[in-house]
Each structure stands twice: as structure tokens, then as C-alpha cells.
Amino acid sequence: MTSEVVVDVQPKEISIALLEDKRLVEFQKEGLSVSFAVGNVYLAKVKKMMPGLNACFVNVGYERDAFLHYLDLGPQFNSYQKYLKQVVSDRKKLYPMAKATMQPELDKEGSVQNILQPGQEVLVQVVKEPISTKGPRLTCEISFPGRYLVLIPFSDKVSVSSKIKSSEERARLKQLLQSIKPKNFGVIVRTVAEGKRVAELDTELKILLKRWEETMTKVQKATKLPELVYEETSRTVAMLRDLFNPSYENIYINDESVFNEVKDYVTLIAPESAKIVKKYTGKLPIFDNFDITKQIKSSFGKTVSYKHGAYLIIEHTEALHVVDVNSGNRAKSKDGQEANALDVNLGAADELARQLRLRDMGGIIVVDFIDMNLAEDRQKLYERMCENMKKDRARHNILPLSKFGLMQITRQRVRPVMDVNVEETCPTCFGKGTIKSSYLFTDILEGKINTLVNKIGMKQFALHVHPYVAAYINQGFLSLKRKWQMKYGFGVKIIPSQKLAFLQYEFYDGNGQEIDMKEEVDSK
């Protein structure tokens, strides 16, 4: 299996697609202005106590206050608070961690009222992004994840990933980290550290320690709370950090600065793989070039088709996701109804495992498979689902089919489900239901080009249109495109874009910034 990552950087958002054998399996899209990413660390103040929930609300600058439960304070909360006071008391020199004294651990059965009070300063980290009507979820157990290690201040424990099965390798890694880690720091050794040399682990440990020192330096100088003291690496780098493996063939990026950022990171963690990071310079939009736009449009929405006419219906409620499996118009199997149901269900298990990763669906997922009478068929379906979910990095739990034919799945939810709306208000009629004659559409486009060239004075720009319209503009030796270029200059470029509707258009300048030339009057 080959894996490729395609990164589409736009002025307002960044989209990341992971392809396995050219098939879209993970998709993330985020606005460039979003700042409440999982992993961010804030110096903030407790705003309101909630004794009934044994929790409090903390103001981290989001429109809704963030939630901090007593159990999320962590056993070393007292050590953090004492060190925080020592750091803030001296604005010039950072108090060394080696001199920090470990305080007694927090009682698991304690009350938040006895530990915190409104207005108190706390160092918190986001563990869940704002979802629906809920604010961010916080923890006081700060951690700094790297490729091979996770650094945990105020913990002297070294833990090794349970996925590393060799007892000799586990003992080697544990002994190695015990010898190189500084006092008052704990470390979790990740699965990918298996077989790595001491030099590689030591280098990353020093990088993570430097992040902690930089964070505490910002805490020391913070004047206005809440203050963002550590920002998680960019979404692209964070995703690569968790996903990166030797099977990656290519990482394509269409933006110079993000390309340099990713290239530097890959060079740091795997110098031999630096050549796989490539700058995309093609004329087509990057997602169109790799057939991702088409896959996004066919994979999202309420109904998802898969092999031989069968399809899934996916509904999202506040409490859970509900999935219904339908055989559709497929022909019945010659082996009978039971074999037909098993075949449809196995195909549904394959597609559902992909959909869970693709949409990042979390919480409770209930799947209504087609009823099967044989216990061995139900067991086969359960095993197939478990096997498919092995590729999923999110923590999950799968229960066998109930007597009603329902399968229950729980999956870790740390950010809102990725919901791409594939049904949109018509961009050419603005929901009115009537548009100008499509025959006159090219006249509208020429009028816009004339305005750009002769009134605004812009000579270099690209016009993005639907592929069918682009084919019409480009057809023939003396095409419309050639006529426009002879009339308005050769800086006029026509780019087919699969994301646009039939009579939709977008203009972009030489720097890739969209030029707003749309007028609702076009459609009247």
C-alpha cells in the first residue's frame, strides 16, 4: 500500500488529504484563523466554579468558557502551581526545573472547591476543540508530543507504548530514557521509537525540553491573561508527526511557506525522506489534479454509495451517529439471501471504516446492518470491522452485533466531525430558481475580463470555470480563449475547476488571491 499526502493552502483555509493507493481516507480542513487547536497551552484565570460537576470554567479567550474537571487537574497539580508562582515571581531569570520541588499528589476523591478559586491563575492545555455548543475541554497535565517521545513535566515516570511487544526492546528504551532524561520530567515512548538509536531520541528530547523552556519564558513575561504561551505546530506538521511512515511516496504542497515548513520538519525527523516533499506547480487546482475534489463530493453527504449499487445512509444527531446499510438495486446472489446479506455487510464494513476516518466521526456510532441468520456470518462481519479499524489512530471500541443486528462503536472525539455540505444553494441564481440564458454566460465572462483589463488595469489573472465551460472556451483553433487573449492580452488564463458549479466562476490574481467579481445582478 502506498500513501500520499496532498496539502491545499488557500487564503482563508488549509485542507489536507491522505490518500492510500490513490483513495481518499483522511481529510481535514481548517480556517487559518482558528486558534483553539488541540495541544495549545494557555496561562488563564479560573472564571466560575461548578461544585455540582466538581469542575470549573476557565477563560481562555474563546466565546464560551473552557471546561476543566477536577480529575483533569492531574496528580501533580500542586507541583505545577508552586513552580508557576516561582516562575512569575522573577521576571528576569527563569527558575530552573531541576530545583523545583515535587509536591504531594492530588487526592483522586478531592473537591475542586478546595483546590481552586475564581481569579486563580492556572496553566492549561486544550485536549478537545470546541464542539457544537460546548467550549474547549482543558487539562492541567501538560504534554509536548514529538515523533518518538512525549514529554511530561513533573513526572519522573518513563512509559513505553504497549504496541511495542518485544520485552527486550521495551527494557532497552526504558533504560535509555531513564539515563538521558532530566530531573522532574517524565517521558512516554511512542511506537515509532522502536529500534531507534540513542542519538535520535536524545535530539528529539532536547527539542521538546526547549519547547517547555520557551513556554515557561512566555509565562514569565505574560501580562494580560488569557495568554497563549505555547501554540501547537501547524495542522500540516501535526498530522505528519502522527501519520508519517516510510510507506509515504509523496507529500505535495501548493504553498511555498508551508512547503518549507514541512520540508524542514521531515528533514529533521527523517533526513532520508526529505526528497518526498514536493512543491506543486501545476496549473490545475491541486485537489483536482489528484482527483480529490471528485472523491470529496462523492464521499460526503447523507448517502454514500459503494460496490454493486449498495449504499449507506449516515445521520448525525446530537447524541450519536446512526448508519443504515442498504443493498440498493444490486442483483440477488445465486447463493441465496444469506450470502447476499453477508456480501453487502462486508462491503459496508470496509466503507464505514473509511468513512469514520474520513469524516473524523466521534462519540457513539450505531450501525444497522442487514439481518443475518448464521452466527458464523455475524462473527465474520465483526472480525472484518475490527481488522479494518486497525488503521484508525483514534481510540475506539467495537461491540459484536446485538440480537437486533446493530453494531455499536465508540470512537475518540477531539474535534468537530468533518461535515462537507455537498448540497449547496445554486451560486448562479442565488436560490431564486431562474438564471440568464447559459448561451449568454460567455458574454458575462468577457464583460468581467474587459472590466479587469481596461478599467482596473490588471493584466495577469486566471479565470476558474467548470470543466465543461473550460472545454467550450478552449475548443477549436480560433477558440474563445484565443480571441480573448488577442483582444485583452496573453495574461488571461482559463483554468478548469471541479469544485465549481456549471455556471459559476472565480477570478484569481497572479498571487493566487481571489478577485471578487461576482454580482447578484448577473443572475437576474
RODO-2510 file (C-alpha; in nm, 4 decimals, decimal comma):
residues 524
     n   res          X          Y          Z
     1     m     0,0000     0,0000     0,0000
     2     t     0,1299     0,3450    -0,0930
     3     s     0,0376     0,6630     0,0903
     4     e     0,0443     1,0215    -0,0328
     5     v    -0,0420     1,3494     0,1389
     6     v    -0,1822     1,6425    -0,0587
     7     v    -0,1983     1,9852     0,1070
     8     d    -0,4141     2,2618    -0,0439
     9     v    -0,3377     2,6033     0,1071
    10     q    -0,5951     2,8738     0,0300
    11     p    -0,6045     3,2356     0,1599
    12     k    -0,8688     3,1539     0,4243
    13     e    -0,8239     2,7809     0,4930
    14     i    -0,5910     2,4846     0,4646
    15     s    -0,7067     2,1370     0,3556
    16     i    -0,5087     1,8158     0,3984
    17     a    -0,5916     1,4892     0,2224
    18     l    -0,4337     1,1493     0,2903
    19     l    -0,4515     0,9038     0,0015
    20     e    -0,3924     0,5299     0,0306
    21     d    -0,3495     0,3698    -0,3129
    22     k    -0,4937     0,6937    -0,4642
    23     r    -0,8085     0,6556    -0,2478
    24     l    -0,9053     0,9325    -0,0066
    25     v    -0,9035     0,8005     0,3537
    26     e    -0,8476     1,1106     0,5700
    27     f    -0,9495     1,4703     0,5086
    28     q    -0,9024     1,7711     0,7345
    29     k    -0,9987     2,1302     0,6636
    30     e    -0,9381     2,4228     0,8942
    31     g    -0,9637     2,8004     0,8735
    32     l    -0,6275     2,9727     0,9016
    33     s    -0,7704     3,1991     1,1731
    34     v    -0,8662     2,9078     1,4042
    35     s    -0,6501     2,9246     1,7165
    36     f    -0,8108     2,6758     1,9586
    37     a    -0,6197     2,3732     1,8368
    38     v    -0,5690     2,0639     2,0493
    39     g    -0,2298     2,0940     2,2219
    40     n    -0,2294     2,4716     2,2713
    41     v    -0,1185     2,5820     2,6206
    42     y    -0,2673     2,8900     2,7922
    43     l    -0,1952     3,0826     3,1077
    44     a    -0,5502     3,1663     3,2105
    45     k    -0,7762     3,2500     3,5042
    46     v    -1,0481     3,0440     3,6657
    47     k    -1,3764     3,2212     3,5958
    48     k    -1,6558     3,0228     3,7598
    49     m    -1,6783     2,7254     3,9979
    50     m    -1,9250     2,4393     3,9352
    51     p    -1,9300     2,2360     4,2619
    52     g    -2,2118     2,0096     4,1381
    53     l    -1,9944     1,8922     3,8483
    54     n    -1,6733     1,9018     4,0564
    55     a    -1,5347     2,1267     3,7830
    56     c    -1,4786     2,4895     3,6877
    57     f    -1,4888     2,7126     3,3819
    58     v    -1,1706     2,8829     3,2640
    59     n    -1,1487     3,1858     3,0354
    60     v    -0,9040     3,1074     2,7519
    61     g    -1,0372     3,3776     2,5183
    62     y    -1,2990     3,1649     2,3417
    63     e    -1,6606     3,2874     2,3163
    64     r    -1,7633     3,0060     2,5538
    65     d    -1,5553     2,9400     2,8657
    66     a    -1,3464     2,6233     2,8613
    67     f    -1,4307     2,3292     3,0889
    68     l    -1,1810     2,1926     3,3440
    69     h    -1,2818     1,8912     3,5572
    70     y    -1,1186     1,8093     3,8920
    71     l    -0,9783     1,4805     3,7570
    72     d    -0,8147     1,6724     3,4706
    73     l    -0,6071     1,8768     3,7156
    74     g    -0,3707     1,5790     3,7272
    75     p    -0,1909     1,4272     4,0271
    76     q     0,0966     1,6795     4,0032
    77     f    -0,1214     1,9930     4,0045
    78     n     0,0313     2,1175     4,3337
    79     s     0,3830     2,0905     4,1852
    80     y     0,2718     2,2918     3,8801
    81     q     0,1156     2,5636     4,0928
    82     k     0,4228     2,6039     4,3150
    83     y     0,6546     2,6176     4,0132
    84     l     0,4203     2,8660     3,8421
    85     k     0,4467     3,1027     4,1417
    86     q     0,8273     3,0717     4,1393
    87     v     0,8439     3,1499     3,7667
    88     v     0,6098     3,4506     3,7844
    89     s     0,7871     3,5958     4,0911
    90     d     1,1082     3,6623     3,8926
    91     r     1,0528     3,8296     3,5540
    92     k     1,4237     3,8321     3,4623
    93     k     1,5601     3,4841     3,5286
    94     l     1,3738     3,1570     3,4647
    95     y     1,3569     2,9341     3,7718
    96     p     1,5318     2,6040     3,6772
    97     m     1,3198     2,2872     3,6673
    98     a     1,5963     2,0875     3,8359
    99     k     1,5454     2,2974     4,1540
   100     a     1,1661     2,2595     4,1516
   101     t     1,0352     2,0503     4,4400
   102     m     0,7726     1,7819     4,3838
   103     q     0,4632     1,8400     4,5956
   104     p     0,2267     1,5716     4,7328
   105     e    -0,0043     1,4238     4,4696
   106     l    -0,3635     1,5419     4,4454
   107     d    -0,6251     1,3221     4,6128
   108     k    -0,8421     1,1487     4,3494
   109     e    -1,1504     1,1854     4,5682
   110     g    -1,0979     1,5564     4,6368
   111     s    -1,3153     1,8564     4,5570
   112     v    -1,2352     2,1310     4,3075
   113     q    -1,3517     2,3965     4,5604
   114     n    -1,0675     2,3060     4,7961
   115     i    -0,8040     2,3461     4,5238
   116     l    -0,9172     2,6349     4,3011
   117     q    -1,0966     2,9634     4,3421
   118     p    -1,2260     3,2276     4,0941
   119     g    -0,9470     3,4513     3,9610
   120     q    -0,6714     3,1953     4,0263
   121     e    -0,4061     3,1612     3,7542
   122     v    -0,3646     2,8142     3,6027
   123     l    -0,1556     2,6654     3,3218
   124     v    -0,3908     2,4644     3,0989
   125     q    -0,3754     2,2703     2,7726
   126     v    -0,6589     2,2159     2,5213
   127     v    -0,7491     1,8455     2,4859
   128     k    -1,0745     1,8910     2,2912
   129     e    -1,1616     2,1633     2,0455
   130     p    -1,4953     2,3490     2,0814
   131     i    -1,7669     2,1122     1,9566
   132     s    -2,1264     2,2198     1,8856
   133     t    -2,2393     2,4360     2,1816
   134     k    -1,9525     2,3271     2,4083
   135     g    -1,6364     2,5265     2,4744
   136     p    -1,2863     2,3723     2,4687
   137     r    -1,2027     2,0930     2,7166
   138     l    -0,8869     2,1501     2,9234
   139     t    -0,6298     1,9600     3,1271
   140     c    -0,3544     2,0724     3,3651
   141     e    -0,1388     1,7700     3,2768
   142     i     0,0741     1,9451     3,0156
   143     s     0,2417     1,7285     2,7492
   144     f     0,4623     1,8043     2,4482
   145     p     0,4325     1,5390     2,1763
   146     g     0,7141     1,4663     1,9337
   147     r     0,7619     1,1989     1,6700
   148     y     0,9252     0,9421     1,9011
   149     l     0,8573     1,0788     2,2509
   150     v     0,6006     1,2692     2,4550
   151     l     0,7489     1,4939     2,7252
   152     i     0,5516     1,5288     3,0519
   153     p     0,6802     1,7845     3,3062
   154     f     0,6604     1,6965     3,6808
   155     s     0,6610     1,3217     3,6277
   156     d     0,9651     1,1011     3,6745
   157     k     0,7987     0,8046     3,5061
   158     v     0,9129     0,6512     3,1743
   159     s     0,6318     0,4655     2,9928
   160     v     0,6672     0,2625     2,6734
   161     s     0,3882     0,2188     2,4152
   162     s     0,2012    -0,1088     2,4661
   163     k     0,2195    -0,1651     2,0885
   164     i     0,5928    -0,2398     2,1263
   165     k     0,5653    -0,6110     2,2063
   166     s     0,9342    -0,7137     2,2450
   167     s     1,0247    -0,7222     2,6169
   168     e     1,3951    -0,6696     2,5329
   169     e     1,3186    -0,3594     2,3252
   170     r     1,0849    -0,2213     2,5930
   171     a     1,3553    -0,2673     2,8579
   172     r     1,6188    -0,1070     2,6310
   173     l     1,4053     0,2013     2,5620
   174     k     1,3061     0,2401     2,9267
   175     q     1,6655     0,2177     3,0496
   176     l     1,7845     0,4508     2,7721
   177     l     1,5327     0,7246     2,8534
   178     q     1,5908     0,6943     3,2287
   179     s     1,9591     0,7700     3,1657
   180     i     1,9138     1,0762     2,9382
   181     k     1,6002     1,2498     3,0712
   182     p     1,6500     1,5389     3,3167
   183     k     1,5086     1,5541     3,6690
   184     n     1,1376     1,6318     3,7153
   185     f     1,0436     1,5202     3,3629
   186     g     0,8573     1,2095     3,2544
   187     v     0,8553     1,0558     2,9058
   188     i     0,6172     0,8389     2,7047
   189     v     0,7978     0,6408     2,4333
   190     r     0,5847     0,6171     2,1169
   191     t     0,5553     0,3092     1,8939
   192     v     0,7694     0,4545     1,6134
   193     a     1,0688     0,4806     1,8540
   194     e     1,1141     0,1035     1,8280
   195     g     1,4688     0,0257     1,7130
   196     k     1,5816     0,3917     1,7157
   197     r     1,9338     0,4886     1,8282
   198     v     2,0085     0,6946     2,1368
   199     a     2,1255     0,9934     1,9255
   200     e     1,7848     1,0274     1,7527
   201     l     1,5914     1,0041     2,0792
   202     d     1,8285     1,2426     2,2579
   203     t     1,7944     1,5008     1,9772
   204     e     1,4149     1,4959     1,9991
   205     l     1,4211     1,5077     2,3797
   206     k     1,6298     1,8262     2,3639
   207     i     1,3830     1,9813     2,1148
   208     l     1,0884     1,9027     2,3474
   209     l     1,2746     2,0392     2,6514
   210     k     1,3418     2,3595     2,4597
   211     r     0,9662     2,3904     2,3884
   212     w     0,8941     2,3633     2,7624
   213     e     1,1532     2,6321     2,8430
   214     e     1,0132     2,8642     2,5739
   215     t     0,6624     2,8076     2,7126
   216     m     0,7676     2,8962     3,0672
   217     t     0,9571     3,2034     2,9401
   218     k     0,6305     3,3268     2,7866
   219     v     0,4518     3,2508     3,1162
   220     q     0,7162     3,4547     3,2988
   221     k     0,6583     3,7578     3,0749
   222     a     0,2783     3,7277     3,0425
   223     t     0,0994     4,0457     3,1461
   224     k    -0,2528     4,0199     3,0060
   225     l    -0,4478     3,6985     3,0647
   226     p    -0,5512     3,4751     2,8986
   227     e    -0,2165     3,4344     2,7216
   228     l    -0,1326     3,1716     2,4571
   229     v     0,2082     3,0508     2,5801
   230     y     0,2541     2,7505     2,3503
   231     e     0,0954     2,7001     2,0104
   232     e     0,0751     2,3506     1,8687
   233     t     0,2640     2,3102     1,5429
   234     s     0,0633     2,3773     1,2267
   235     r    -0,2105     2,1313     1,1313
   236     t     0,0041     2,0015     0,8434
   237     v     0,3081     1,9314     1,0600
   238     a     0,0966     1,7917     1,3471
   239     m    -0,0787     1,5493     1,1125
   240     l     0,2515     1,4427     0,9568
   241     r     0,4051     1,3926     1,3009
   242     d     0,1390     1,1361     1,3889
   243     l     0,0947     0,9794     1,0459
   244     f     0,4430     0,9809     0,8971
   245     n     0,5708     0,6390     0,7951
   246     p     0,8249     0,5021     0,5461
   247     s     0,5496     0,3970     0,3025
   248     y     0,4861     0,7624     0,2111
   249     e     0,5749     0,8162    -0,1510
   250     n     0,4982     1,1857    -0,1878
   251     i     0,3847     1,4924     0,0046
   252     y     0,2524     1,7552    -0,2377
   253     i     0,2038     2,1162    -0,1224
   254     n     0,0907     2,4167    -0,3280
   255     d     0,2224     2,6903    -0,0966
   256     e     0,5869     2,7995    -0,0629
   257     s     0,5913     2,8764     0,3114
   258     v     0,4053     2,5575     0,4143
   259     f     0,6285     2,3592     0,1760
   260     n     0,9402     2,4961     0,3503
   261     e     0,7907     2,4292     0,6959
   262     v     0,7085     2,0657     0,6114
   263     k     1,0408     2,0121     0,4323
   264     d     1,2293     2,1341     0,7409
   265     y     1,0265     1,9075     0,9672
   266     v     1,0701     1,5949     0,7518
   267     t     1,4427     1,6708     0,7181
   268     l     1,4607     1,6841     1,0976
   269     i     1,2769     1,3567     1,1693
   270     a     1,3727     1,1521     0,8611
   271     p     1,6520     1,3105     0,6520
   272     e     1,6435     1,0233     0,4023
   273     s     1,2785     1,1075     0,3192
   274     a     1,3239     1,4831     0,2606
   275     k     1,3016     1,4298    -0,1173
   276     i     0,9381     1,3121    -0,0955
   277     v     0,8208     1,6662    -0,0033
   278     k     0,7366     1,8315    -0,3348
   279     k     0,6098     2,1748    -0,4349
   280     y     0,3073     2,1522    -0,6635
   281     t     0,3324     2,3980    -0,9520
   282     g     0,0666     2,2688    -1,1916
   283     k    -0,1991     2,4924    -1,3479
   284     l    -0,4972     2,2847    -1,2284
   285     p    -0,6113     2,3259    -0,8651
   286     i    -0,4080     2,0745    -0,6627
   287     f    -0,7106     1,8713    -0,5439
   288     d    -0,8461     1,8477    -0,8998
   289     n    -0,5099     1,7226    -1,0251
   290     f    -0,5082     1,4311    -0,7786
   291     d    -0,8807     1,3514    -0,8251
   292     i    -0,9547     1,4506    -0,4650
   293     t    -1,2350     1,7014    -0,5353
   294     k    -1,4410     1,4322    -0,7056
   295     q    -1,3821     1,1893    -0,4170
   296     i    -1,4833     1,4533    -0,1599
   297     k    -1,8089     1,5260    -0,3444
   298     s    -1,8932     1,1554    -0,3739
   299     s    -1,7845     1,0547    -0,0193
   300     f    -1,9647     1,3176     0,1908
   301     g    -2,3334     1,3853     0,2310
   302     k    -2,6172     1,1781     0,3733
   303     t    -2,5978     0,8940     0,1177
   304     v    -2,2712     0,7163     0,0363
   305     s    -2,2654     0,4552    -0,2415
   306     y    -2,0205     0,1658    -0,2512
   307     k    -1,9823    -0,1506    -0,4595
   308     h    -2,2593    -0,3057    -0,6738
   309     g    -2,5264    -0,0442    -0,6003
   310     a    -2,5314    -0,0838    -0,2214
   311     y    -2,5216     0,2342    -0,0113
   312     l    -2,5008     0,3749     0,3422
   313     i    -2,7314     0,6355     0,4963
   314     i    -2,5403     0,8394     0,7573
   315     e    -2,7364     1,0584     1,0005
   316     h    -2,5767     1,2786     1,2679
   317     t    -2,7696     1,3671     1,5840
   318     e    -2,6527     1,5496     1,8960
   319     a    -2,6003     1,2243     2,0870
   320     l    -2,4729     0,9827     1,8227
   321     h    -2,4226     0,8899     1,4586
   322     v    -2,6652     0,6427     1,3017
   323     v    -2,5698     0,4409     0,9932
   324     d    -2,8165     0,2314     0,7904
   325     v    -2,6912    -0,0287     0,5414
   326     n    -2,8973    -0,0799     0,2239
   327     s    -2,8460    -0,3350    -0,0543
   328     g    -2,9952    -0,0942    -0,3083
   329     n    -3,0661    -0,2208    -0,6594
   330     r    -2,7954    -0,4896    -0,6613
   331     a    -2,8895    -0,8264    -0,8125
   332     k    -2,9520    -1,1099    -0,5694
   333     s    -2,6677    -1,3582    -0,5234
   334     k    -2,7145    -1,7018    -0,6790
   335     d    -2,6076    -1,8438    -0,3393
   336     g    -2,9190    -1,7068    -0,1725
   337     q    -3,0275    -1,4217     0,0563
   338     e    -2,7840    -1,5027     0,3403
   339     a    -2,4776    -1,4860     0,1113
   340     n    -2,6148    -1,1671    -0,0447
   341     a    -2,6602    -1,0044     0,3000
   342     l    -2,3100    -1,1073     0,4093
   343     d    -2,1529    -0,9639     0,0929
   344     v    -2,3378    -0,6303     0,1330
   345     n    -2,2461    -0,6111     0,5035
   346     l    -1,8766    -0,6864     0,4469
   347     g    -1,8640    -0,4136     0,1813
   348     a    -2,0402    -0,1777     0,4258
   349     a    -1,7790    -0,2590     0,6949
   350     d    -1,4999    -0,1632     0,4524
   351     e    -1,6661     0,1640     0,3528
   352     l    -1,7742     0,2521     0,7078
   353     a    -1,4193     0,2166     0,8453
   354     r    -1,3074     0,4602     0,5737
   355     q    -1,5942     0,6999     0,6479
   356     l    -1,5121     0,7101     1,0207
   357     r    -1,1559     0,8247     0,9424
   358     l    -1,2602     1,0497     0,6557
   359     r    -1,5274     1,2420     0,8484
   360     d    -1,3465     1,2022     1,1832
   361     m    -1,6744     1,0817     1,3323
   362     g    -1,6574     1,0501     1,7117
   363     g    -1,8727     0,9555     2,0094
   364     i    -2,1232     0,6713     1,9684
   365     i    -2,1837     0,5224     1,6224
   366     v    -2,4746     0,2756     1,5814
   367     v    -2,4803     0,0701     1,2596
   368     d    -2,7903    -0,1138     1,1372
   369     f    -2,6544    -0,3927     0,9173
   370     i    -2,8761    -0,6199     0,7046
   371     d    -3,0029    -0,9074     0,9215
   372     m    -2,8061    -1,2333     0,9025
   373     n    -2,9251    -1,5657     1,0446
   374     l    -2,5944    -1,7525     1,0753
   375     a    -2,3795    -1,6859     1,3833
   376     e    -2,0586    -1,7520     1,1861
   377     d    -2,1543    -1,4785     0,9352
   378     r    -2,2158    -1,2300     1,2170
   379     q    -1,8774    -1,3210     1,3671
   380     k    -1,7119    -1,2805     1,0253
   381     l    -1,8592    -0,9292     0,9938
   382     y    -1,7400    -0,8339     1,3443
   383     e    -1,3856    -0,9583     1,2689
   384     r    -1,3823    -0,7705     0,9369
   385     m    -1,4809    -0,4464     1,1117
   386     c    -1,2104    -0,4934     1,3790
   387     e    -0,9490    -0,5605     1,1094
   388     n    -1,0496    -0,2515     0,9094
   389     m    -1,0326    -0,0293     1,2188
   390     k    -0,6723    -0,1274     1,2965
   391     k    -0,5572     0,1529     1,0643
   392     d    -0,7529     0,4103     1,2677
   393     r    -0,5317     0,6150     1,5023
   394     a    -0,8237     0,7347     1,7174
   395     r    -0,9046     0,5245     2,0241
   396     h    -1,2098     0,3098     1,9542
   397     n    -1,4125     0,0187     2,0864
   398     i    -1,6320    -0,2168     1,8801
   399     l    -1,9075    -0,4424     2,0172
   400     p    -2,0311    -0,7547     1,8349
   401     l    -2,3712    -0,7444     1,6657
   402     s    -2,6635    -0,7316     1,9087
   403     k    -2,9680    -0,9564     1,8714
   404     f    -3,1325    -0,6704     1,6775
   405     g    -2,8492    -0,6739     1,4193
   406     l    -2,6986    -0,3475     1,5477
   407     m    -2,3256    -0,2859     1,5897
   408     q    -2,2154    -0,0241     1,8431
   409     i    -1,8853     0,1584     1,8018
   410     t    -1,7334     0,4273     2,0219
   411     r    -1,4593     0,6438     1,8775
   412     q    -1,2493     0,9158     2,0362
   413     r    -1,3757     1,2639     1,9558
   414     v    -1,1298     1,5532     1,9905
   415     r    -1,2602     1,7908     1,7217
   416     p    -1,5915     1,8523     1,5429
   417     v    -1,6930     1,5945     1,2825
   418     m    -1,5762     1,6853     0,9313
   419     d    -1,9004     1,7689     0,7551
   420     v    -1,8650     1,8810     0,3942
   421     n    -2,2009     2,0016     0,2642
   422     v    -2,2294     1,8670    -0,0896
   423     e    -2,5738     2,0218    -0,1426
   424     e    -2,5448     2,3987    -0,1859
   425     t    -2,7625     2,6920    -0,2837
   426     c    -2,7221     2,7449    -0,6560
   427     p    -2,4390     3,0004    -0,6934
   428     t    -2,5695     3,1244    -1,0274
   429     c    -2,9300     3,2023    -0,9305
   430     f    -2,8745     3,2636    -0,5561
   431     g    -3,1679     3,0341    -0,4728
   432     k    -3,4175     3,2201    -0,6967
   433     g    -3,4606     2,9321    -0,9412
   434     t    -3,4081     3,1388    -1,2596
   435     i    -3,0840     3,2345    -1,4361
   436     k    -2,9801     3,4133    -1,7514
   437     s    -2,9544     3,2035    -2,0644
   438     s    -2,6444     2,9819    -2,0431
   439     y    -2,5722     3,0857    -2,4034
   440     l    -2,5012     3,4388    -2,2752
   441     f    -2,2691     3,3142    -1,9964
   442     t    -1,9519     3,3679    -2,2010
   443     d    -2,0648     3,7249    -2,2743
   444     i    -2,0828     3,7864    -1,8958
   445     l    -1,7319     3,6436    -1,8555
   446     e    -1,5952     3,8628    -2,1341
   447     g    -1,7522     4,1674    -1,9675
   448     k    -1,5711     4,0813    -1,6426
   449     i    -1,2408     4,0333    -1,8274
   450     n    -1,2890     4,3694    -2,0019
   451     t    -1,3509     4,5366    -1,6632
   452     l    -1,0369     4,3809    -1,5125
   453     v    -0,8098     4,4716    -1,8053
   454     n    -0,9410     4,8091    -1,9234
   455     k    -1,0918     4,9625    -1,6082
   456     i    -0,8897     4,8124    -1,3224
   457     g    -0,5694     4,7723    -1,5244
   458     m    -0,4945     4,4118    -1,4280
   459     k    -0,3035     4,2259    -1,6991
   460     q    -0,2239     3,8885    -1,5309
   461     f    -0,5102     3,6799    -1,3884
   462     a    -0,6715     3,3337    -1,4041
   463     l    -1,0389     3,2626    -1,4663
   464     h    -1,1579     2,9404    -1,2955
   465     v    -1,4680     2,7827    -1,4513
   466     h    -1,6427     2,4435    -1,4578
   467     p    -1,4509     2,1880    -1,6743
   468     y    -1,7389     2,1752    -1,9294
   469     v    -1,7309     2,5537    -1,9687
   470     a    -1,3495     2,5474    -1,9921
   471     a    -1,3733     2,2870    -2,2692
   472     y    -1,6196     2,5094    -2,4587
   473     i    -1,3957     2,8176    -2,4200
   474     n    -1,0882     2,6217    -2,5371
   475     q    -1,2451     2,4323    -2,8306
   476     g    -1,1318     2,4900    -3,1853
   477     f    -0,8249     2,6516    -3,3413
   478     l    -0,9716     3,0027    -3,3135
   479     s    -1,1227     2,9399    -2,9696
   480     l    -1,2918     3,1911    -2,7429
   481     k    -0,9803     3,1804    -2,5248
   482     r    -0,7575     3,2742    -2,8220
   483     k    -0,9956     3,5587    -2,9190
   484     w    -0,9915     3,6927    -2,5616
   485     q    -0,6115     3,6733    -2,5442
   486     m    -0,5754     3,8589    -2,8753
   487     k    -0,8179     4,1254    -2,7502
   488     y    -0,7133     4,1552    -2,3826
   489     g    -0,3568     4,0161    -2,3736
   490     f    -0,1966     3,6799    -2,3082
   491     g    -0,2129     3,7301    -1,9306
   492     v    -0,5673     3,5845    -1,9411
   493     k    -0,5599     3,2170    -1,8330
   494     i    -0,8536     2,9731    -1,8269
   495     i    -0,8379     2,7064    -1,5521
   496     p    -1,0923     2,4207    -1,5225
   497     s    -1,2014     2,3638    -1,1598
   498     q    -1,4105     2,0656    -1,0473
   499     k    -1,5282     2,2364    -0,7275
   500     l    -1,7302     2,4977    -0,9216
   501     a    -2,0923     2,4612    -1,0314
   502     f    -2,1808     2,4660    -1,4023
   503     l    -2,2271     2,8446    -1,4384
   504     q    -2,0048     2,9531    -1,1509
   505     y    -1,6772     3,1405    -1,1988
   506     e    -1,3898     3,2786    -0,9912
   507     f    -1,1081     3,5188    -1,0782
   508     y    -0,7612     3,4949    -0,9172
   509     d    -0,4685     3,7363    -0,9435
   510     g    -0,1045     3,6367    -1,0049
   511     n    -0,0530     3,5704    -0,6308
   512     g    -0,3468     3,3292    -0,6058
   513     q    -0,5715     3,5790    -0,4227
   514     e    -0,9373     3,5724    -0,5297
   515     i    -1,0690     3,8838    -0,7038
   516     d    -1,4342     3,9412    -0,6148
   517     m    -1,6076     3,9989    -0,9482
   518     k    -1,9402     3,8384    -0,8594
   519     e    -2,2586     4,0402    -0,8731
   520     e    -2,6027     3,9117    -0,7877
   521     v    -2,7317     4,1200    -1,0807
   522     d    -2,5658     3,8632    -1,3119
   523     s    -2,8426     3,6175    -1,2409
   524     k    -3,1461     3,8458    -1,2727
***
